[in-house]
Amino acid sequence: MFPTVSSLLEYLFGLKTLLIVPTFGFFVALAFVLSYLTFLSEFKRKEKEGVIKPFKKQIVEGAGASLTDYLEYGFLGFLIGFKVIGAFVKMQLFSQAPLKFILSLNGSWPAGLLVAMLFIYLIYWQKKQDQLEKPLQKEILLHPYQLMPKLIIWAAVWGFLGAKVFNLLENLPKYQTYGLVGFIKYSGLTFLGGLTFGAISYLYIGYKNGMRLIDLADIGSPGMLVAYGVGRIGCQLSGDGDWGIVNTYAKPFEWLPNWMWSFTFPHNVLNEGVYISGCSGNYCSELAQGVFPTSFYEVVLILSCFLLLWFFRRKLKTPGLIFCIYLLIMGLERFFIEMIRVNYRYDLLGMRLSEAQIVSLIFVLLAIAIGTSILFNQNKLKKNRLP
């Protein structure tokens, strides 16, 4: 496994570098970038097709920076100072466990506060240059894709919180003795929670700006798929614990590489398992028994479905149909993959289901409800057209 980008580059190309960027974090960042580009492309395509339209917005020109400006820029500046500069200030701690450092309360508080104040001053100075003696109320025309920076920031913030909350539900016994600080410090994240909370914030902002929820859902579905699939690459390569149950079954096909069927995740980022003889460094553990590499299965399934959906998306013109397909893909894929994953199970109507399976069932039920509604409306339109 490759806990850092440098270990991955050394394996692939024989290059020895000092890049201690966590592999998991790198692929999460890549997932956001590719998701952003996918969203942007779909916003522009839907506007070109007339599905969504530019909207008017009232602004106050020359009014100076608002409280919201100060809060947003201050928060962004604090994160950069606290984590990015903090990683250099506490390089030894960061290099030992980059993923845990990023998702913990560790960082440089002084740097965070200083950069936050710098960002606040910069937005104050920028707005001051354009400030008028008598601010003017003005109506401007905005294209939906121009909301993307705001959408991606808030989807990231709420997505992170959602990933934490869902991870708490998936690993309830681990948290029963933890307080709030312990919960925040724990390095677990659940992609399904991140996608769910991120999607809610995205739909809220879009709806607030005059777009229909069903159109927003269609626009966002391909981007959500690519984010999930690419993020899972990071899970597989880093060995972050999202693996399956012990797999002692014989391989179904001889040509299948062993790691695709049963894998011990050597040098996993969690340092879980037994010591690897002769190993030195921060990541010297592997699982005692081979397990199903479920993250790899999800990467293949999700990204294959994304490519198919992306190829046929222009032909799927009925509002809600793309979103319906997305819900079915996510719901069915995650429900069945959970059968070979290690997660806490809840008793629900006589069944032992994980938190992810419960959410997956909700996704499938929503897909059925939306699909039924689409068919009903189409039949109704056909009847109305009959002479």
C-alpha positions as CSV (number, residue, x, y, z in Angstrom):
1,M,0.0,0.0,0.0
2,F,1.0,3.6,-0.5
3,P,0.3,5.8,2.5
4,T,2.0,8.8,0.9
5,V,2.3,10.1,-2.7
6,S,6.1,9.6,-2.5
7,S,5.6,5.9,-1.8
8,L,3.3,5.6,-4.8
9,L,5.7,7.4,-7.2
10,E,8.6,5.3,-6.0
11,Y,6.6,2.1,-6.7
12,L,5.4,3.2,-10.2
13,F,8.5,5.0,-11.5
14,G,11.3,4.2,-9.1
15,L,11.4,7.9,-8.1
16,K,12.4,8.7,-4.6
17,T,10.9,12.1,-3.5
18,L,10.2,13.9,-0.3
19,L,6.5,14.3,-1.1
20,I,4.8,13.3,2.2
21,V,1.4,14.3,1.0
22,P,-1.1,11.5,2.1
23,T,-2.3,9.4,-0.8
24,F,-5.8,9.4,0.6
25,G,-5.9,13.2,0.9
26,F,-4.4,13.6,-2.6
27,F,-7.2,11.5,-4.2
28,V,-9.9,13.3,-2.1
29,A,-8.6,16.6,-3.5
30,L,-8.5,15.1,-7.0
31,A,-12.1,13.9,-6.5
32,F,-13.2,17.5,-5.7
33,V,-11.4,18.9,-8.8
34,L,-12.8,16.3,-11.2
35,S,-16.3,16.7,-9.6
36,Y,-16.0,20.4,-10.0
37,L,-15.2,20.2,-13.7
38,T,-18.1,17.7,-14.2
39,F,-20.6,20.0,-12.5
40,L,-19.3,23.0,-14.4
41,S,-19.7,21.1,-17.7
42,E,-23.3,20.0,-16.9
43,F,-24.3,23.5,-15.7
44,K,-23.2,25.0,-19.0
45,R,-24.8,22.2,-21.1
46,K,-28.1,22.4,-19.3
47,E,-28.1,26.2,-19.7
48,K,-27.4,25.9,-23.4
49,E,-30.3,23.4,-23.7
50,G,-32.6,25.9,-21.9
51,V,-33.2,23.6,-19.0
52,I,-31.8,26.2,-16.5
53,K,-31.6,29.9,-17.2
54,P,-29.5,32.9,-16.0
55,F,-31.1,34.6,-13.0
56,K,-31.2,38.2,-11.7
57,K,-29.6,39.1,-8.4
58,Q,-29.7,42.4,-6.5
59,I,-26.3,43.6,-5.3
60,V,-25.2,46.7,-3.5
61,E,-22.3,48.2,-5.5
62,G,-19.7,50.2,-3.5
63,A,-21.0,49.1,-0.1
64,G,-17.7,47.6,1.2
65,A,-17.2,44.1,2.6
66,S,-20.1,42.5,4.4
67,L,-20.1,40.3,7.5
68,T,-20.5,37.2,5.3
69,D,-17.4,38.2,3.3
70,Y,-15.4,38.5,6.5
71,L,-16.6,35.2,7.8
72,E,-16.0,33.3,4.6
73,Y,-12.6,34.7,3.9
74,G,-11.6,34.5,7.6
75,F,-12.6,30.8,7.7
76,L,-10.7,30.0,4.5
77,G,-7.6,31.8,5.8
78,F,-7.8,30.1,9.1
79,L,-7.9,26.6,7.5
80,I,-4.9,27.4,5.3
81,G,-2.8,28.7,8.1
82,F,-3.9,26.1,10.6
83,K,-3.4,23.1,8.4
84,V,-1.0,24.0,5.6
85,I,1.4,26.1,7.6
86,G,0.7,23.9,10.6
87,A,2.0,20.9,8.6
88,F,5.4,22.6,8.1
89,V,5.5,23.8,11.7
90,K,4.8,20.3,13.0
91,M,6.6,18.4,10.2
92,Q,7.6,15.5,12.3
93,L,4.1,14.9,13.6
94,F,2.6,15.4,10.1
95,S,5.1,13.0,8.4
96,Q,4.4,10.2,10.9
97,A,0.6,10.2,10.2
98,P,-0.4,12.7,7.5
99,L,-4.0,11.5,7.3
100,K,-4.5,11.6,11.0
101,F,-2.9,15.1,11.2
102,I,-5.2,16.5,8.5
103,L,-8.4,15.2,10.2
104,S,-7.4,16.0,13.7
105,L,-7.3,19.2,15.9
106,N,-3.5,19.3,15.4
107,G,-2.2,22.4,13.5
108,S,-0.8,25.8,14.1
109,W,-3.4,28.0,15.9
110,P,-1.2,31.2,15.7
111,A,-0.7,30.7,11.9
112,G,-4.4,30.0,11.5
113,L,-5.3,33.2,13.3
114,L,-2.7,35.3,11.5
115,V,-3.7,34.1,8.0
116,A,-7.4,34.5,8.9
117,M,-6.7,38.2,9.8
118,L,-4.6,38.6,6.6
119,F,-7.5,37.3,4.5
120,I,-10.0,39.5,6.3
121,Y,-7.8,42.5,5.7
122,L,-7.4,41.6,2.0
123,I,-11.2,41.4,1.4
124,Y,-11.6,44.7,3.4
125,W,-8.9,46.4,1.3
126,Q,-10.3,45.0,-2.0
127,K,-13.9,46.2,-1.2
128,K,-12.5,49.5,0.0
129,Q,-11.0,50.3,-3.4
130,D,-14.5,50.0,-5.0
131,Q,-16.4,51.6,-2.2
132,L,-18.7,54.5,-3.2
133,E,-19.7,57.5,-1.1
134,K,-23.3,56.5,-1.8
135,P,-23.6,52.8,-2.5
136,L,-25.9,51.9,-5.4
137,Q,-28.4,49.0,-5.6
138,K,-27.9,47.2,-8.8
139,E,-29.5,44.2,-10.6
140,I,-27.0,41.9,-12.4
141,L,-27.5,38.8,-14.5
142,L,-25.7,35.7,-13.3
143,H,-25.2,32.4,-15.0
144,P,-25.9,29.2,-12.9
145,Y,-22.3,28.0,-13.4
146,Q,-21.0,31.1,-11.7
147,L,-22.3,29.7,-8.4
148,M,-19.8,26.9,-8.6
149,P,-17.1,28.3,-6.3
150,K,-19.7,28.9,-3.6
151,L,-21.3,25.5,-4.2
152,I,-18.1,23.6,-4.0
153,I,-16.9,25.3,-0.8
154,W,-20.1,24.7,1.1
155,A,-20.4,21.2,-0.3
156,A,-16.9,20.5,1.0
157,V,-17.6,21.9,4.5
158,W,-20.9,20.1,4.9
159,G,-19.5,17.0,3.2
160,F,-16.7,16.8,5.7
161,L,-19.2,17.1,8.6
162,G,-21.5,14.5,7.0
163,A,-18.5,12.1,6.5
164,K,-17.7,12.4,10.2
165,V,-21.4,11.9,11.3
166,F,-21.8,8.8,9.1
167,N,-18.5,7.4,10.3
168,L,-19.8,7.8,13.9
169,L,-22.9,5.8,13.0
170,E,-20.9,3.1,11.2
171,N,-18.5,2.7,14.2
172,L,-20.8,3.4,17.1
173,P,-19.1,1.1,19.6
174,K,-15.8,2.9,19.1
175,Y,-17.3,6.2,20.0
176,Q,-19.4,5.2,23.0
177,T,-16.6,6.2,25.4
178,Y,-15.5,9.2,23.4
179,G,-16.4,12.8,24.1
180,L,-16.9,15.5,21.4
181,V,-13.2,16.2,21.2
182,G,-12.4,12.6,20.8
183,F,-15.0,12.3,18.1
184,I,-13.5,15.2,16.1
185,K,-10.0,13.9,16.5
186,Y,-10.7,10.4,15.3
187,S,-9.5,10.1,11.7
188,G,-12.5,8.2,10.2
189,L,-14.5,9.5,7.2
190,T,-17.4,7.9,5.3
191,F,-17.8,8.9,1.7
192,L,-21.6,8.2,1.7
193,G,-22.1,10.7,4.5
194,G,-19.9,13.3,2.7
195,L,-21.9,12.9,-0.5
196,T,-25.3,13.1,1.3
197,F,-24.5,16.2,3.3
198,G,-22.7,17.8,0.4
199,A,-25.6,17.2,-1.9
200,I,-28.1,18.7,0.5
201,S,-26.0,22.0,0.7
202,Y,-25.7,22.0,-3.1
203,L,-29.5,21.6,-3.6
204,Y,-30.3,24.3,-1.0
205,I,-28.0,26.9,-2.6
206,G,-29.2,26.1,-6.2
207,Y,-32.9,26.1,-5.2
208,K,-32.4,29.4,-3.3
209,N,-31.2,30.9,-6.6
210,G,-34.3,29.9,-8.6
211,M,-33.4,26.5,-10.0
212,R,-35.6,23.4,-9.8
213,L,-34.5,20.7,-7.4
214,I,-35.0,18.0,-10.1
215,D,-32.8,19.8,-12.6
216,L,-30.1,20.4,-9.9
217,A,-30.2,16.7,-9.1
218,D,-29.7,15.7,-12.7
219,I,-26.9,18.1,-13.1
220,G,-25.1,16.9,-10.0
221,S,-25.5,13.1,-10.4
222,P,-22.5,12.5,-12.8
223,G,-20.3,14.7,-10.6
224,M,-21.3,12.9,-7.5
225,L,-20.4,9.6,-9.1
226,V,-17.0,10.7,-10.2
227,A,-16.2,12.1,-6.8
228,Y,-17.2,8.8,-5.1
229,G,-15.3,6.7,-7.6
230,V,-12.1,8.7,-7.5
231,G,-12.2,9.0,-3.7
232,R,-12.4,5.3,-3.4
233,I,-9.1,5.0,-5.3
234,G,-7.5,6.8,-2.4
235,C,-9.1,4.4,0.0
236,Q,-7.7,1.4,-1.9
237,L,-4.2,2.8,-2.4
238,S,-3.7,4.0,1.2
239,G,-5.4,1.1,2.9
240,D,-7.6,3.4,5.1
241,G,-9.7,0.6,6.6
242,D,-12.5,0.5,4.0
243,W,-11.8,-3.1,3.3
244,G,-14.0,-6.2,3.5
245,I,-14.3,-9.3,5.6
246,V,-11.7,-12.0,5.7
247,N,-11.7,-13.9,2.4
248,T,-10.5,-17.5,2.5
249,Y,-12.4,-18.6,-0.6
250,A,-10.5,-19.9,-3.6
251,K,-10.1,-17.5,-6.5
252,P,-12.9,-18.0,-9.1
253,F,-10.5,-17.3,-12.0
254,E,-6.8,-18.2,-12.1
255,W,-5.9,-15.2,-14.2
256,L,-7.2,-12.8,-11.5
257,P,-4.4,-11.2,-9.5
258,N,-4.4,-12.2,-5.8
259,W,-4.7,-8.7,-4.6
260,M,-8.0,-8.3,-6.5
261,W,-9.5,-11.2,-4.6
262,S,-7.9,-11.4,-1.2
263,F,-5.5,-8.8,0.1
264,T,-3.6,-8.1,3.3
265,F,-3.1,-4.4,2.7
266,P,0.7,-4.2,3.6
267,H,1.9,-0.8,4.8
268,N,-1.7,0.4,5.3
269,V,-2.1,3.9,6.6
270,L,-3.8,2.7,9.7
271,N,-0.9,0.5,10.8
272,E,-3.5,-2.2,11.4
273,G,-2.6,-5.8,11.6
274,V,0.8,-7.6,12.3
275,Y,4.3,-6.3,11.9
276,I,6.0,-6.8,8.5
277,S,9.3,-8.5,9.2
278,G,12.3,-6.4,8.3
279,C,10.3,-3.3,7.7
280,S,11.4,0.1,9.0
281,G,9.4,3.4,8.9
282,N,6.0,4.6,9.9
283,Y,3.9,2.0,8.1
284,C,5.0,-1.5,8.9
285,S,1.8,-3.5,9.3
286,E,-0.4,-5.7,7.2
287,L,-3.5,-7.7,8.0
288,A,-3.0,-11.1,9.4
289,Q,-5.5,-12.6,6.9
290,G,-6.5,-11.5,3.4
291,V,-9.7,-9.6,3.0
292,F,-12.0,-8.5,0.1
293,P,-10.5,-5.3,-1.4
294,T,-14.0,-3.7,-1.5
295,S,-12.7,-0.2,-2.4
296,F,-11.2,-1.6,-5.6
297,Y,-14.6,-3.2,-6.5
298,E,-16.3,0.1,-5.9
299,V,-13.8,2.0,-8.1
300,V,-14.5,-0.3,-11.0
301,L,-18.3,-0.4,-10.6
302,I,-18.8,3.3,-9.9
303,L,-16.4,4.7,-12.6
304,S,-17.8,2.3,-15.2
305,C,-21.3,3.4,-14.4
306,F,-20.2,7.1,-14.6
307,L,-18.7,6.6,-18.0
308,L,-21.9,4.9,-19.3
309,L,-24.0,7.7,-17.8
310,W,-21.7,10.4,-19.2
311,F,-21.9,8.8,-22.7
312,F,-25.7,8.6,-22.7
313,R,-26.6,11.7,-20.7
314,R,-27.6,13.8,-23.7
315,K,-30.2,11.2,-24.7
316,L,-31.7,11.2,-21.2
317,K,-33.8,14.3,-21.5
318,T,-36.7,13.5,-19.1
319,P,-36.2,15.6,-15.9
320,G,-35.2,13.4,-13.0
321,L,-34.2,10.4,-15.1
322,I,-30.4,10.9,-14.6
323,F,-30.9,11.4,-10.9
324,C,-33.1,8.3,-10.7
325,I,-30.3,6.2,-12.4
326,Y,-27.7,7.7,-10.0
327,L,-29.8,6.7,-7.0
328,L,-30.1,3.2,-8.2
329,I,-26.4,2.8,-9.0
330,M,-25.4,4.2,-5.6
331,G,-28.1,2.3,-3.6
332,L,-27.7,-1.1,-5.2
333,E,-23.9,-1.0,-5.4
334,R,-23.4,0.0,-1.8
335,F,-26.1,-2.3,-0.4
336,F,-24.5,-5.4,-1.9
337,I,-20.9,-4.4,-1.3
338,E,-21.7,-4.0,2.4
339,M,-22.4,-7.7,2.6
340,I,-18.7,-8.3,2.4
341,R,-17.6,-5.3,4.5
342,V,-16.9,-5.0,8.2
343,N,-19.3,-2.5,9.7
344,Y,-21.5,-2.1,12.8
345,R,-25.0,-3.6,12.2
346,Y,-28.3,-2.3,13.4
347,D,-31.4,-4.4,14.0
348,L,-34.1,-3.1,11.6
349,L,-37.4,-5.0,11.0
350,G,-35.7,-8.3,11.8
351,M,-32.7,-7.6,9.5
352,R,-29.1,-6.9,10.5
353,L,-28.2,-3.9,8.3
354,S,-25.3,-1.5,8.4
355,E,-25.8,2.2,8.4
356,A,-24.7,2.3,4.7
357,Q,-27.3,-0.4,3.8
358,I,-30.1,1.6,5.5
359,V,-29.1,4.7,3.5
360,S,-28.8,2.6,0.3
361,L,-32.3,1.3,0.8
362,I,-33.6,4.8,1.1
363,F,-31.8,5.7,-2.2
364,V,-33.4,2.7,-4.0
365,L,-36.9,3.6,-2.6
366,L,-36.4,7.2,-3.8
367,A,-35.3,6.0,-7.2
368,I,-38.4,3.8,-7.4
369,A,-40.7,6.7,-6.3
370,I,-39.1,9.2,-8.8
371,G,-39.2,6.6,-11.6
372,T,-42.8,5.9,-10.9
373,S,-43.6,9.6,-10.9
374,I,-41.8,10.1,-14.2
375,L,-43.7,7.2,-15.9
376,F,-47.0,8.5,-14.5
377,N,-46.4,12.0,-15.8
378,Q,-45.3,10.7,-19.2
379,N,-48.5,8.6,-19.5
380,K,-50.6,11.5,-18.4
381,L,-49.0,13.7,-21.1
382,K,-49.6,11.1,-23.7
383,K,-53.3,10.8,-22.8
384,N,-53.8,14.5,-22.9
385,R,-52.3,14.6,-26.4
386,L,-54.8,12.0,-27.7
387,P,-57.7,13.5,-29.7
